[in-house]
Amino acid sequence: MEGSQLYNFKEQLTIKSKVKDYYNLNFIEDLNLTLTDLINDVNNIFVIDNNVSKTFNFNIIDLLKDSRIIYINSGENAKTLNYIQTIIENLLNLDIKRNNKIVAIGGGVTQDIVAFISTILFRGIDWIFLPTTLLAQCDSCIGSKSSINFIKYKNLLGTFNPPTNIYIDIKFLNTLSDADIKSGIGEMYHYFLPFNVEAAIELNNKYDDILNNRNILIDFIFKSLTIKKKIIEIDEFDKDIRHVFNYGHTFGHAIETITNYEIVHGQAITLGMDLANYISLKLNLINHNEFLVLHNILNKNLPKFLFSDQNIKEYIIALSKDKKNINTSLGCILIGKDNNVKKYFIKIDELLTSYIFEYTKLYSI
């Protein structure tokens, strides 16, 4: 499938869910038509990322004649209980009731905030999602999770509450920076390397073209979501097999923490995967050639970052706070033969620190 051929699919993705039986994902071509339908439902209240309203060529104010809009910040710093309290106050000021639905328009942060609020407000209300970033379109829009930061620790609080409907328009991707596209590519790699390495190779081969023509991404978005759908329908609440999707995230989240999120999420995850693969090499789960094959696929998407004597201490502390840990052991996903991924617990000690420093000397940009 090339370009917009995916739009010819009559069958859209339907994701089974224990929370609300199922929810639907729809690829759309006419954003204004979809918005008009949503606006005509007087029970819908819109929560919109400020950046989307400024950069995308649609004027929702003209379409929406009343005051059913709340604009929110989209940075990681918005994913706090204090900020969420402010949004809830604004919703209450709009006289929101249990029969209302929230229409979220934005990226992963907007999704996390609205999903979280929709779970706790009135013990649960419905919401609809129009993801505007590649990361949200190819990954987070399905799966039910919401994640909120607490103090300086990422995604420590959260709920499971999927939207009732998801509408994806890839034209949103034309508004994004290259960094945002690279963030989404990193998330797709974490699905493709274990589950569809041919797609990972193809994505790597088309990497430079994608930055200039975002329409190429639609096939990869669909492949990424299809992989995730299979796993989350088995393990929606992340109790078993779904943990394989933490591949790269344990090490990547800690990178985000110590850099105060200056490295975009998907590139931090790319570095997290490469580092996880190197630790897999050191533990003899893969050989050197297997590591290099994976490294060469990820290489274009790696961020510029070096560990130092100072930040390695912060990094180890951040790793020690990961919610998947047990006692003093780091819970992480490592890769093995035939790119199979599996959860391991490894000691957070000087040996792990030495592996990280060794990786930096050999492969960091």
C-alpha positions as CSV (number, residue, x, y, z in Angstrom):
1,M,0.0,0.0,0.0
2,E,1.3,3.4,-1.0
3,G,0.1,6.9,-0.3
4,S,-3.5,7.2,0.5
5,Q,-4.6,3.7,-0.7
6,L,-5.3,2.7,2.8
7,Y,-8.3,5.1,2.7
8,N,-9.9,2.7,0.3
9,F,-10.2,0.1,3.1
10,K,-13.9,-0.5,3.8
11,E,-13.0,-2.3,7.0
12,Q,-11.6,-0.1,9.8
13,L,-9.9,-1.3,12.9
14,T,-12.3,-2.5,15.7
15,I,-10.5,-3.1,19.0
16,K,-12.0,-5.5,21.5
17,S,-12.0,-4.1,25.1
18,K,-13.0,-5.3,28.5
19,V,-13.7,-1.7,29.5
20,K,-16.3,-0.9,26.9
21,D,-16.7,-4.1,24.8
22,Y,-15.0,-2.5,21.7
23,Y,-14.0,0.8,20.2
24,N,-13.4,1.8,16.6
25,L,-10.5,3.4,14.7
26,N,-11.3,5.2,11.5
27,F,-9.0,6.7,8.9
28,I,-10.6,9.9,7.5
29,E,-9.9,12.2,4.6
30,D,-12.3,15.0,5.3
31,L,-11.5,16.5,8.7
32,N,-14.0,19.3,8.5
33,L,-16.8,16.8,7.7
34,T,-15.9,14.7,10.8
35,L,-15.6,17.8,12.9
36,T,-19.0,19.0,11.7
37,D,-20.6,15.7,12.7
38,L,-19.0,15.9,16.1
39,I,-20.0,19.5,16.6
40,N,-23.6,18.8,15.7
41,D,-23.8,16.5,18.7
42,V,-24.6,19.1,21.4
43,N,-23.4,16.7,24.1
44,N,-19.7,16.9,22.9
45,I,-17.2,19.2,24.7
46,F,-13.9,19.8,22.9
47,V,-10.5,19.7,24.6
48,I,-7.9,20.9,22.2
49,D,-4.1,21.2,22.3
50,N,-3.2,24.8,22.0
51,N,-0.5,24.1,19.4
52,V,-3.0,22.3,17.1
53,S,-5.3,25.3,17.1
54,K,-2.4,27.5,16.0
55,T,-0.7,25.4,13.4
56,F,-3.4,23.3,11.6
57,N,-5.5,24.9,8.9
58,F,-8.9,24.5,10.3
59,N,-11.0,27.0,12.1
60,I,-12.9,25.2,14.7
61,I,-14.1,28.5,16.2
62,D,-16.0,29.2,13.1
63,L,-17.5,25.7,13.1
64,L,-18.3,25.7,16.8
65,K,-20.6,28.7,17.6
66,D,-20.8,28.3,21.3
67,S,-18.3,27.9,24.2
68,R,-17.8,24.1,24.2
69,I,-14.0,24.4,23.9
70,I,-11.2,24.1,26.4
71,Y,-7.6,24.7,25.1
72,I,-4.8,23.0,27.0
73,N,-1.1,23.0,27.1
74,S,0.6,20.0,25.5
75,G,4.0,19.7,27.2
76,E,5.0,16.9,29.5
77,N,4.7,19.4,32.3
78,A,0.9,19.5,31.7
79,K,0.6,15.8,32.8
80,T,0.3,16.7,36.5
81,L,-2.5,16.4,39.0
82,N,-2.5,20.2,39.6
83,Y,-3.0,21.0,35.9
84,I,-5.6,18.3,35.5
85,Q,-7.5,19.8,38.4
86,T,-7.6,23.1,36.5
87,I,-9.1,21.4,33.4
88,I,-11.7,19.6,35.5
89,E,-12.7,23.0,37.0
90,N,-13.1,24.4,33.5
91,L,-15.2,21.4,32.5
92,L,-17.5,21.9,35.5
93,N,-17.8,25.6,34.6
94,L,-19.2,24.3,31.2
95,D,-21.8,22.4,33.2
96,I,-20.5,19.0,32.0
97,K,-22.7,16.0,32.9
98,R,-22.3,12.3,32.8
99,N,-24.1,12.1,29.4
100,N,-21.5,14.5,27.8
101,K,-18.6,13.3,25.8
102,I,-15.1,14.9,25.6
103,V,-13.6,15.2,22.1
104,A,-9.8,15.3,22.5
105,I,-7.8,16.8,19.6
106,G,-4.1,16.6,20.1
107,G,-1.2,14.3,20.7
108,G,-0.3,11.9,23.4
109,V,-0.3,14.4,26.3
110,T,-3.8,15.5,25.4
111,Q,-4.8,11.9,25.2
112,D,-3.3,11.1,28.6
113,I,-5.0,14.1,30.2
114,V,-8.5,13.5,28.7
115,A,-8.4,9.7,29.2
116,F,-7.4,10.2,32.8
117,I,-10.1,12.8,33.4
118,S,-12.7,10.7,31.6
119,T,-12.0,7.8,34.0
120,I,-12.3,9.7,37.2
121,L,-15.0,12.4,36.4
122,F,-18.4,11.1,37.5
123,R,-16.7,7.7,37.7
124,G,-16.4,7.6,34.0
125,I,-17.7,9.4,30.9
126,D,-17.2,8.7,27.2
127,W,-14.5,10.4,25.1
128,I,-13.5,10.6,21.4
129,F,-10.0,11.1,20.1
130,L,-8.5,12.8,17.1
131,P,-4.8,12.2,17.4
132,T,-2.6,14.8,15.7
133,T,0.9,13.5,16.2
134,L,2.6,10.5,14.6
135,L,3.3,9.0,18.0
136,A,-0.4,9.1,19.0
137,Q,-1.6,7.9,15.6
138,C,0.8,4.9,15.3
139,D,0.7,3.8,18.9
140,S,-0.9,5.4,21.9
141,C,-4.4,6.0,20.4
142,I,-5.3,2.4,21.0
143,G,-4.6,0.4,24.2
144,S,-6.7,2.1,26.8
145,K,-3.9,3.4,28.9
146,S,-3.6,6.9,30.4
147,S,-0.4,7.9,32.2
148,I,0.2,10.9,34.4
149,N,3.6,12.1,35.8
150,F,4.0,12.5,39.5
151,I,6.7,14.9,40.8
152,K,9.6,14.1,38.4
153,Y,8.7,10.5,37.7
154,K,7.2,9.7,34.4
155,N,3.9,8.0,34.0
156,L,3.6,6.9,37.6
157,L,-0.2,7.4,37.8
158,G,-2.7,6.1,35.3
159,T,-5.9,4.4,34.4
160,F,-7.4,2.2,31.6
161,N,-10.1,4.0,29.6
162,P,-10.2,3.8,25.8
163,P,-12.1,6.3,23.6
164,T,-15.3,5.2,22.0
165,N,-14.1,6.3,18.6
166,I,-10.7,7.4,17.1
167,Y,-10.4,9.4,13.9
168,I,-7.0,9.5,12.2
169,D,-6.2,12.1,9.5
170,I,-2.6,11.9,8.4
171,K,-2.8,15.5,7.1
172,F,-2.1,16.5,10.7
173,L,1.4,15.1,10.2
174,N,2.2,17.9,7.7
175,T,2.2,20.3,10.6
176,L,4.8,18.5,12.6
177,S,8.5,19.1,13.0
178,D,11.1,16.5,11.9
179,A,11.7,15.9,15.6
180,D,8.0,15.0,16.1
181,I,8.1,12.6,13.1
182,K,11.3,11.0,14.5
183,S,9.5,10.5,17.8
184,G,6.8,8.5,16.1
185,I,9.3,6.5,14.0
186,G,11.0,5.5,17.2
187,E,7.7,4.1,18.6
188,M,7.0,2.2,15.4
189,Y,10.5,0.7,15.5
190,H,9.7,-0.8,19.0
191,Y,6.8,-2.7,17.4
192,F,8.6,-3.6,14.2
193,L,11.9,-5.0,15.4
194,P,10.3,-7.8,17.5
195,F,7.2,-8.4,15.4
196,N,7.8,-7.3,11.8
197,V,11.5,-6.7,11.1
198,E,10.8,-6.4,7.4
199,A,8.7,-3.3,8.1
200,A,11.6,-2.0,10.3
201,I,14.0,-2.4,7.4
202,E,11.6,-0.8,5.0
203,L,11.0,2.1,7.4
204,N,14.8,2.6,7.7
205,N,15.2,2.5,3.9
206,K,12.5,5.2,3.5
207,Y,13.6,7.2,6.5
208,D,14.8,10.3,4.6
209,D,11.9,10.2,2.1
210,I,9.4,10.1,5.0
211,L,10.7,13.4,6.4
212,N,9.8,15.1,3.1
213,N,6.6,13.2,2.4
214,R,4.6,12.2,5.4
215,N,1.9,10.4,3.3
216,I,4.3,7.5,3.1
217,L,3.7,6.9,6.8
218,I,0.1,5.7,6.5
219,D,1.1,2.1,5.7
220,F,3.5,2.0,8.6
221,I,0.8,3.5,10.9
222,F,-1.6,0.8,10.0
223,K,1.0,-2.0,10.4
224,S,2.0,-0.6,13.8
225,L,-1.6,-0.4,15.1
226,T,-2.3,-3.9,13.8
227,I,0.6,-5.3,15.8
228,K,-0.5,-3.5,18.9
229,K,-4.2,-4.5,18.5
230,K,-3.3,-8.2,18.5
231,I,-1.5,-8.0,21.9
232,I,-3.8,-5.6,23.7
233,E,-6.9,-7.6,22.9
234,I,-5.2,-10.5,24.7
235,D,-3.8,-8.4,27.6
236,E,-5.5,-5.0,27.8
237,F,-4.6,-4.4,31.4
238,D,-0.9,-5.1,31.0
239,K,-0.7,-8.1,33.3
240,D,1.1,-10.5,31.0
241,I,2.2,-10.5,27.4
242,R,1.7,-6.8,26.9
243,H,4.8,-6.1,28.9
244,V,6.8,-6.8,25.8
245,F,5.8,-3.3,24.6
246,N,8.1,-1.9,27.3
247,Y,10.9,-2.8,24.9
248,G,13.2,0.3,25.0
249,H,10.9,2.1,27.4
250,T,12.6,1.3,30.7
251,F,15.9,2.8,29.5
252,G,14.3,5.5,27.4
253,H,12.0,6.8,30.1
254,A,15.1,7.3,32.3
255,I,16.8,9.3,29.5
256,E,13.7,11.5,29.4
257,T,13.8,12.0,33.2
258,I,17.5,13.1,33.4
259,T,17.2,15.4,30.4
260,N,14.0,16.9,31.6
261,Y,12.3,15.7,28.4
262,E,14.6,17.7,26.1
263,I,14.9,14.5,24.0
264,V,11.6,13.7,22.3
265,H,9.9,10.5,23.6
266,G,10.4,8.3,20.5
267,Q,14.0,9.1,20.1
268,A,14.6,8.4,23.8
269,I,12.9,5.1,23.2
270,T,15.2,4.5,20.1
271,L,18.2,5.0,22.4
272,G,16.5,2.8,25.0
273,M,16.1,0.0,22.5
274,D,19.7,0.3,21.3
275,L,21.0,0.3,24.9
276,A,18.7,-2.7,25.7
277,N,20.1,-4.5,22.7
278,Y,23.6,-3.8,23.8
279,I,22.9,-5.2,27.3
280,S,21.3,-8.2,25.5
281,L,24.7,-8.6,23.7
282,K,26.6,-8.4,27.0
283,L,24.4,-11.1,28.5
284,N,24.9,-13.3,25.5
285,L,21.3,-13.2,24.4
286,I,22.3,-12.1,21.0
287,N,25.7,-12.1,19.2
288,H,27.6,-9.1,18.0
289,N,26.4,-9.4,14.4
290,E,22.8,-9.5,15.5
291,F,23.4,-6.4,17.6
292,L,24.9,-4.6,14.7
293,V,22.0,-5.4,12.4
294,L,19.6,-3.9,14.9
295,H,21.9,-1.0,15.6
296,N,22.1,-0.1,11.9
297,I,18.3,0.0,11.6
298,L,18.0,2.3,14.6
299,N,21.0,4.4,13.9
300,K,19.4,7.2,11.9
301,N,16.8,7.8,14.6
302,L,19.2,7.9,17.6
303,P,19.4,11.3,19.4
304,K,22.6,13.0,20.2
305,F,23.3,12.1,23.8
306,L,26.3,11.0,25.9
307,F,26.5,9.6,29.4
308,S,29.0,11.3,31.7
309,D,30.3,10.7,35.2
310,Q,27.7,13.1,36.5
311,N,24.5,12.1,34.6
312,I,25.2,8.4,34.9
313,K,24.4,8.6,38.6
314,E,21.1,10.4,37.9
315,Y,20.4,7.8,35.2
316,I,20.9,4.9,37.6
317,I,18.6,6.6,40.2
318,A,15.9,7.1,37.5
319,L,16.2,3.4,36.5
320,S,15.9,2.4,40.2
321,K,12.5,4.2,40.3
322,D,11.0,2.4,37.4
323,K,7.6,1.0,38.3
324,K,8.4,-2.4,36.8
325,N,11.3,-3.0,39.2
326,I,11.3,-5.7,42.0
327,N,13.4,-4.8,45.0
328,T,16.9,-3.9,43.6
329,S,16.4,-5.5,40.3
330,L,15.5,-3.6,37.1
331,G,12.6,-5.0,35.2
332,C,13.3,-4.5,31.5
333,I,12.6,-6.1,28.1
334,L,15.6,-7.6,26.3
335,I,15.9,-9.1,22.9
336,G,17.1,-12.6,22.0
337,K,17.3,-15.0,19.2
338,D,15.1,-14.3,16.2
339,N,14.3,-10.9,17.7
340,N,12.1,-12.5,20.4
341,V,11.6,-10.1,23.3
342,K,11.2,-11.1,26.9
343,K,11.1,-9.6,30.4
344,Y,14.3,-9.9,32.5
345,F,15.3,-8.7,35.9
346,I,18.9,-7.5,36.1
347,K,20.7,-6.1,39.1
348,I,21.2,-2.4,39.3
349,D,24.8,-2.4,40.1
350,E,28.3,-1.4,38.9
351,L,28.2,-4.1,36.2
352,L,25.1,-2.5,34.6
353,T,26.7,0.9,34.9
354,S,29.8,-0.4,33.1
355,Y,27.7,-1.8,30.3
356,I,26.1,1.6,29.9
357,F,29.4,3.4,29.8
358,E,30.9,0.9,27.4
359,Y,27.9,1.4,25.1
360,T,28.4,5.1,25.1
361,K,32.0,4.9,24.1
362,L,31.3,2.5,21.2
363,Y,28.0,3.6,19.8
364,S,26.6,6.8,21.2
365,I,26.3,9.8,18.8
